[in-house]
Amino acid sequence: MSAGGVHELTREAARRVAVRAQLLSAPRPTDVLDVVRHLGFLQVDLTRVVAHHADLALWSRLGPGYAPGDLEELLGDGAVVELQALLRPAEDVALFRADMDAWPGEPPLKEWQEDLADWVAANDGCRRDVLAHLRAEGPTAARDLPDTCEVPWRSSGWTNDKNVMKLLECLEARGEVAVASREGRERRWDLASRVHPGDPPVPAEEAHVELARRRLRALGLARPRALEAWHEPYDVRHVGEAARVEGVRGTWRVDPTLLDDDFEGRTVILSPLDRLVFDRKRMEELFSFDYQLEMYKPAAARRWGYWAMPVLDGDELVGKVDATADREAGVLVVDAVHEDGDWSTARRRRVDDEVDALGEWLGLEVERS
């Protein structure tokens, strides 16, 4: 640390903090729930080109000791819950309860927040009908709930006229309903009191500080005021310690418990939505890695592939694996392994071994193009 109380980090040291924080160094963690608790959340994404994001993220950390049924079991027994399309440890719901009670936010409200509150108030009759149905019938898909909205939901996007779905998402943010389970891609909703633990809410200011602390623990290194999602009411400016990264402008906050010179890396194939790479600007600043998720691009415009997975080797992001799981044929088709820079024979072998491990975990034979 410099005399001014700011940690001066080399780019390599900063990368190692980020990798260690995301549980992607060696040795591997061993407990699924502990991993979810440390990471804070797993994004719900039902794309299954190779595997669902949450499963792939857990396999990247736990390795062959993880099976998708492990996460399903945690969801089934209520240890993990889905909250606003994120899988979180159930006990963490208490950290969001104060924000739920203050929905759509603390005054002064933005115009969109006022519009949302007005729309829900205008459809209070439908809200009561939905809650009454859930109280009587239990978990129910949105399509089976009564649509008695007097004011339709208007949007220029695909949610236009999706009255019940939008109302349910508002009621979820208010802490009135919760996702009880999923059947395929379809959510089944129930009263939040039946899904979430009954722990008392943590006061908002205290909760935001704790969430910021956990966020920094999971990222290792973050910009003081940067947020990962539009609805986050917290940043990391008041937690951790100040840091500067060699060759990168501006200041960061770092979790000082992760500043350890002892680092043992490993080779990891990551989900395109993995938190190590999800913030593309941070990824470029720390890892100098050129990457985008290309599934929304026309095929002719893709450089790496529809669901190309970033490759971590030690503390460096070094390439992408373009692969597809063909479950009917029983194969993991590897269309390409894109190498960034000059790979050594040893690196190429490590990545090949990890591709083989991915195929074994999926129960598929690896077929290389």
N, C-alpha and C positions, 0 to 999 in steps of 0.2 A: 504493500500500500504506500502511496506517495505521502509526502509531508502534508498535503492538503486533505488527507483523509479519503482519497479516491483510489480505488484499485486500478492499477495499470496492467491490462491484460494483453498478451500477444493474441493474434488471431487464433493460433493453435489452442491456447489456454481457454479462450472463449468458446471455441467449438467443443472442447472437452467438457466444459461446464454444461453446455446445452445437451450433449449426448448423455452424460451421467445423469442429469436431471430427468431425462425421459426414459431412464432405466434401459438404455440401449448399449451400455458398456458391459464388460464381464466382471464378475460372474452374473448369470441371469437371476432374476427374482424367481420365487417358487410358488407364491400364493396368488390366486386370481383376484380375490377380493382386495388384498393388500395393494395389488397393482392398480386396480380401479380407484382405490382410495388415494393413492399417491398421485396418479395422473389427474384426478379430480372429475373427469368425465370421459366418456367415449361417445363420439358422434354417431347418431343413428343414420345409417345410409344403407339402403336395401339393394344397391348395385352388387351383383354377384358374378362379375366377369371372372374373378379368381375365387374370392370369398368375400363375405360381408366385411365391411371396414372394421367393425368392432372385433370380429374374430381374428382378422389378419393383424390388427394392432396388438392383440393379446398374444398371438403366436409369435410375433416379432420379438416380444419381450420374454415370454415364458418358454418358447420352443416346443419340442415334441411332448412336453408334459401337459400342454393345454389342448383341450378338446372343446369344440363349440358347445357341447352339452353342458360344460362347466358354467358358462355365462347364462345359459337358459335356466340352469338350476338356481343360480343366484337371483334371477328375475322371478322365478317361480316361488321362491321362499321369501321374497320381499326384501332381501339384503341389498339389492340394486333395483332402482326404479327409473322409469323414463320420465323426464321432465323437460318439456319444450324441445323435444327431439334430441336430447342428450341423456345418456345412461349415467346415473350418479349413484353413489352410495346412499342408501335410504336415510341414514342419519344426517346427511347434509341438507335435507329438505328444511330443517330448522333454520338454516342460514338464509333461506330465501323467503321464509314466511312473512317477515316484516315488509318486504317488497310486495309480496302478494296482497297483504292487507292494505297497502298504500296504492294499489293498482288504480289508474294506469301510471302513477308516478307522483313524486312529491311536487307540490306547486313551486314555482309557476309552471304550468303544463305547456308543452309545445302544442301547436295547432292539431297535429295528427293525433296526439293523445286525447285532446278534447273531443275530436271527431269520433274516436273509438269509444270513449266513455258515453257520448251521446247516442251512438248506435246501439250499444248494449242496453242502455236505459230505455230506449225506444222499443226494444224487443224483450222487455222484462217478462212479459207473459210467456214467450217461448222459453226463456231461461227457466221459469218456474215449471213449465211442462216437462222440459228435459230433466231437471232435477227430480221431479216426481216420478218420472218413468224409471230413472236409474235407481231411485230409492226402492221402488217396487220390484223391478225386474233384474237388477244387478247389471253386470258388464254387458254392454250393447254397442254394436257398430253404429257409426254415425248415420248410415243409410236407413237404419231401423228406428231412429229417433224422430219424434214429431217435429215437423217444420211449421211452426205457427208464427213465424216472424212477420211482423206487420211492415217493417222496413227492410227491403232486401239489401244484401251486401253488394255494393257496386265497386268494381275494380276493372282496370284495363288489362289485367292478367287473367290467368287460368282460374283464379278463385272467384270470379264474377258469378253471383247468384249462388255461391256455395254457402248458404246461410248457416246451416247447422254446423258444418265444419269450422267456419270462422268463429261462430259463437262458442263452440267447444274450446277452441284455442284461447279465446279470451277468458273463459271460465277456468281453464287450466292455469293461466297466468294469475288469476285471482285466487287460486287455491281452492276452488269449489269442486272441480272434477279432476280426474287423473287418468292416464292410460293404465288400464289394468293388465292388458296383455295385447299381443298381436297374433293374428292368424294370417300368415303370409304377409302381405303388405298392409293389411287392414288393421287399424287400431280398434280395440274394444275399450270403451270408456266406462268409468264407474265414479261414484262419489269419492272425492279425495280422502275423506275421513276413513274409507275402507282400504285405501291403498297406501297412504303415507303414514309413517309413524306419528304418534300423537305428541311428539316432543314440543315443548313450548318454544315460541319463536325467539331467536336471538335478536336483541335490539339492532336496528338497521346499521348504525355506525359501527358497532362492534362486529357485526356480520360482514360488512364490506371490507374491514381491515383484515379479518380472518380469511376471506375469500381471496383478497389480494396476496396475502402471505402464501396461501396454498398455490395460487397461480404462479408466483415467482418460484416456489419450490419445484413445481412441475416443469417450468421452462428453464430455470437456472439463471437466465439472463433475459431481460426485457427492457424496452424503452419505457421511461417513467410514466408517460401519459397514454401510451398505446393501448388499445382495446382489441380483443379478438373477435368480438361480436357487437352489433349495434345496441343490443339490449343490456350489455354489462354496465352496472352502476359503479364499478370499481376499477382502479388501475393500481400500479405498483409504486407510485411515487413516494409513498410513506412507509414502505417496507424494504427490507434488505439494505444494501449499502451501495454507494455510488461507485461507478466503474467507467473506465474508458477502454475502448478496444483499439489496438494498433491499426492504423490505416482506415478507420471508420469514423466519420464525423459524429459529433454529439456525445451525450452521456447515456449510460445505461444504469439499471439497478441489478445487482447480482445477489444471489443467495450465498452468503459467505461460507455456509457449511459445505458447499460444493467446490470450494477452492482448494482442491487437493492435487498435489503434484503426481500422486500415484494413480496412473490411468492404464487400464488394460482394455483395449477395444476388441470388437468382434465384427464379423461381416453380417449385415442384416438387409433383407429385402423388405421395404416399407410399403404400406398402403399409400396411394396418392393423397389420401386425406390425413396422413399421420401428422401429429402435432409438431413434429420436428421440422416439417416442410410446409405446413398449412399456411403460415404467414410468409408469403413469397418474398416480401421485401426483407424481412429478417433473415430468411434463408440465404438470399443473395449477399447480404452484408456480412454474415458470419461464415458462410460456406462457399461463396462465389460459385454457386451452382445454378445452371441454366435449366429451368424446368417449368412446365405448365401441364395441367391436366387437360388432355386434348379430346375427351369424349364428346364435347359439344362442338368440336370443329368438323368441317367436312373432311372426309377421308383423305382427299388429295392434299389438304393443308397440314396434315399431321406429320411431325418429324419423328416422333418416338412411338406412337401407337395409342389406341383407344384408351387403354387403362395401364399405360406404362408405369411400372413401379420403381421409385427411386432406390438406389443401392447405396448403403452406408458401409464403408470399410474403415474401421477404426474411428477416427474423428473426421473423416472426409466423405462427402457425397461424391461418388465417382462415376455413376452411370445410371441406366434405366433398363429394366427387364420388361419387355413387351410379351405378355403371356395371356392365355385364355384357358379356362378350365372347361373341357368338353366332357361333361359327366356321363353323357350317353355312351361315348366311345371309351371312357375310362382313361383319358389322357389329359395331361397338362401340356398344351401346345405352346412352345416357346418360339415365337416368330422372330425375335431379335433380342440380342443383348447389346445395348448401345454403350460403348466405352468412351468416357470423357478423358481425353488425354491419353498418355501411353501407359497401358497396364502391364505390369510385370506378369511373368508366368505364374508366380505365386498368387497374385491377386485374382487372376483369371480362374485359377483352381479353387480359390476360396468362394468366389461367386458361383461357380458351377456346383460346388458342394451344397451351397445354400439353396440353389434352385432345386437340386435333388431332394433336399430336406423338405422344401415346400411341397413338392409332388408327393413325397411319402406322407406328410401330414394330411394332405387332401385325399390320400388313398388313390392317387392317379399316377400312371406311368408318364414320365417326362418324355416328350417328343420334341426334339430340337429341329428347327428348319435348316 
